[in-house]
Amino acid sequence: MNTSEEITKIKDIVEDLLKIDLRCRNDDKWLVYQVTRKFTKIFIPFEDFKKIPAFETITRCRRFIQNTEGKYLANKETDNKRIDRENDFRNINKLNM
């Protein structure tokens, strides 16, 4: 699945959840929990899931450490994949504006 297909799939899932579940509209953690359940058969009770830091917080911390502090950098292959994915997102956003 390419980036565009992946984003479209996730967007469709999020939109469906927002349409049918008021709690998803008001609670990002619940929304992430529900989306995660669409992709895995692993069940984690929501009370336990709430204890997990937001995925965005984890990746923002990683970006801060790597990009701002210059520590623990990814290998070149991973770095190139991240750049490509970021470009894909920008192109998709341009098309949707």
C-alpha positions as CSV (number, residue, x, y, z in Angstrom):
1,M,0.0,0.0,0.0
2,N,1.5,3.4,-1.0
3,T,1.3,6.5,1.2
4,S,-1.7,7.9,-0.6
5,E,-3.7,4.7,-0.2
6,E,-2.7,4.4,3.4
7,I,-3.8,8.0,4.2
8,T,-7.0,7.6,2.3
9,K,-7.8,4.4,4.2
10,I,-7.0,6.0,7.6
11,K,-9.0,9.1,6.7
12,D,-12.0,7.0,5.8
13,I,-11.8,5.1,9.0
14,V,-11.5,8.3,11.1
15,E,-14.3,9.9,9.3
16,D,-16.6,6.9,9.8
17,L,-15.7,6.9,13.5
18,L,-16.3,10.6,13.9
19,K,-19.7,10.2,12.2
20,I,-20.9,7.4,14.5
21,D,-19.2,8.0,17.8
22,L,-19.5,11.3,19.6
23,R,-16.8,10.2,22.0
24,C,-14.3,10.0,19.1
25,R,-15.1,13.6,18.3
26,N,-14.3,14.7,21.9
27,D,-11.5,12.4,22.9
28,D,-8.4,11.9,20.7
29,K,-7.2,9.0,22.9
30,W,-10.5,7.2,22.3
31,L,-10.2,7.9,18.6
32,V,-6.7,6.5,18.4
33,Y,-7.8,3.5,20.4
34,Q,-10.7,2.8,18.0
35,V,-8.6,3.3,14.9
36,T,-5.9,1.0,16.4
37,R,-8.6,-1.7,16.9
38,K,-9.4,-1.6,13.2
39,F,-5.8,-2.6,12.4
40,T,-5.1,-5.3,14.9
41,K,-6.6,-8.3,16.7
42,I,-4.7,-7.5,19.8
43,F,-7.1,-6.2,22.5
44,I,-6.0,-3.8,25.2
45,P,-8.6,-2.6,27.6
46,F,-9.2,1.1,27.2
47,E,-8.3,1.7,30.8
48,D,-4.8,0.3,30.1
49,F,-4.6,2.0,26.7
50,K,-5.2,5.4,28.4
51,K,-2.0,5.0,30.3
52,I,0.1,4.8,27.1
53,P,1.5,8.3,26.1
54,A,0.0,9.7,22.9
55,F,1.8,8.3,19.8
56,E,2.3,11.8,18.6
57,T,4.0,12.8,21.8
58,I,6.4,9.9,21.5
59,T,7.3,10.7,17.9
60,R,7.6,14.4,18.6
61,C,10.1,13.6,21.4
62,R,12.1,11.5,19.0
63,R,12.1,14.3,16.4
64,F,13.2,16.8,19.0
65,I,16.1,14.6,20.2
66,Q,17.2,13.8,16.6
67,N,16.5,17.1,14.8
68,T,17.2,19.7,17.5
69,E,19.8,18.0,19.7
70,G,21.3,16.0,16.8
71,K,21.5,12.8,18.9
72,Y,20.8,9.2,18.1
73,L,20.2,9.8,14.4
74,A,18.5,7.2,12.2
75,N,20.4,5.5,9.5
76,K,20.4,7.1,6.0
77,E,17.8,4.6,4.6
78,T,15.3,5.4,7.3
79,D,16.0,9.1,7.0
80,N,15.3,8.9,3.3
81,K,12.1,7.0,3.8
82,R,10.9,9.7,6.3
83,I,11.8,12.5,3.8
84,D,9.9,10.7,1.0
85,R,6.9,10.1,3.3
86,E,6.9,13.8,4.4
87,N,7.0,14.8,0.7
88,D,4.1,12.4,-0.1
89,F,2.0,14.0,2.7
90,R,2.8,17.5,1.4
91,N,1.8,16.5,-2.1
92,I,-1.4,14.8,-1.0
93,N,-2.3,17.9,1.1
94,K,-1.7,20.2,-1.9
95,L,-4.1,18.1,-4.0
96,N,-6.8,18.2,-1.3
97,M,-6.7,22.0,-0.9
